[in-house]
Amino acid sequence: MFCAQQASKHAASAATQLINAAGGAGRSNRNQSSHQQLMTQCKAVADDVIPRLVHSLRASMQNPDNQNAQLALLTAAQDMLQVFTAHTLYSVVSSAITLTRKHVRQSVMILKITW
């Protein structure tokens, strides 16, 4: 069960980072409709899925012999996997790449100006 606990910690952390990247990408996303849809999905994850995963992770760690706590952790982890479909991950990563490219271009322009 230790592996499931570690994986859940990493999943919650990664989901939080993806949500932050999606939020930051809004400034450079040309398709506001898709960005709004992405942010709606991210809000659902941030408000429901991540807290449920963290709560069940804590319960599992505090009660390692409690089968109900372990089952709740596995169920919460499975729910997170179902929420992060390939489409959602593609949208977040694509938005983050777009944002990164924009920052690189701005940095190059600043370097050109200072030289």
TABEL-V734128 format. One record per residue. N is the residue number from 1. RES is the residue in one letter. D_CENTER is the distance of its C-alpha to the mean C-alpha in whole Angstrom. Layout:
n = {N & N}
res = {RES & RES}
d_center = {D_CENTER & D_CENTER}
This chain:
n = {1 & 2 & 3 & 4 & 5 & 6 & 7 & 8 & 9 & 10 & 11 & 12 & 13 & 14 & 15 & 16 & 17 & 18 & 19 & 20 & 21 & 22 & 23 & 24 & 25 & 26 & 27 & 28 & 29 & 30 & 31 & 32 & 33 & 34 & 35 & 36 & 37 & 38 & 39 & 40 & 41 & 42 & 43 & 44 & 45 & 46 & 47 & 48 & 49 & 50 & 51 & 52 & 53 & 54 & 55 & 56 & 57 & 58 & 59 & 60 & 61 & 62 & 63 & 64 & 65 & 66 & 67 & 68 & 69 & 70 & 71 & 72 & 73 & 74 & 75 & 76 & 77 & 78 & 79 & 80 & 81 & 82 & 83 & 84 & 85 & 86 & 87 & 88 & 89 & 90 & 91 & 92 & 93 & 94 & 95 & 96 & 97 & 98 & 99 & 100 & 101 & 102 & 103 & 104 & 105 & 106 & 107 & 108 & 109 & 110 & 111 & 112 & 113 & 114 & 115}
res = {M & F & C & A & Q & Q & A & S & K & H & A & A & S & A & A & T & Q & L & I & N & A & A & G & G & A & G & R & S & N & R & N & Q & S & S & H & Q & Q & L & M & T & Q & C & K & A & V & A & D & D & V & I & P & R & L & V & H & S & L & R & A & S & M & Q & N & P & D & N & Q & N & A & Q & L & A & L & L & T & A & A & Q & D & M & L & Q & V & F & T & A & H & T & L & Y & S & V & V & S & S & A & I & T & L & T & R & K & H & V & R & Q & S & V & M & I & L & K & I & T & W}
d_center = {23 & 22 & 20 & 18 & 17 & 16 & 14 & 12 & 12 & 10 & 8 & 7 & 7 & 5 & 2 & 4 & 5 & 3 & 4 & 7 & 8 & 8 & 11 & 13 & 13 & 15 & 18 & 19 & 18 & 21 & 20 & 20 & 20 & 17 & 15 & 16 & 15 & 11 & 11 & 13 & 10 & 7 & 10 & 11 & 8 & 8 & 12 & 13 & 10 & 9 & 12 & 14 & 13 & 14 & 17 & 18 & 17 & 19 & 22 & 22 & 22 & 25 & 27 & 27 & 30 & 29 & 28 & 26 & 24 & 23 & 23 & 20 & 18 & 18 & 18 & 15 & 13 & 15 & 14 & 10 & 11 & 13 & 10 & 8 & 12 & 13 & 13 & 10 & 8 & 12 & 11 & 8 & 10 & 13 & 13 & 12 & 15 & 17 & 16 & 17 & 20 & 21 & 21 & 23 & 26 & 26 & 27 & 29 & 31 & 31 & 33 & 35 & 36 & 37 & 39}
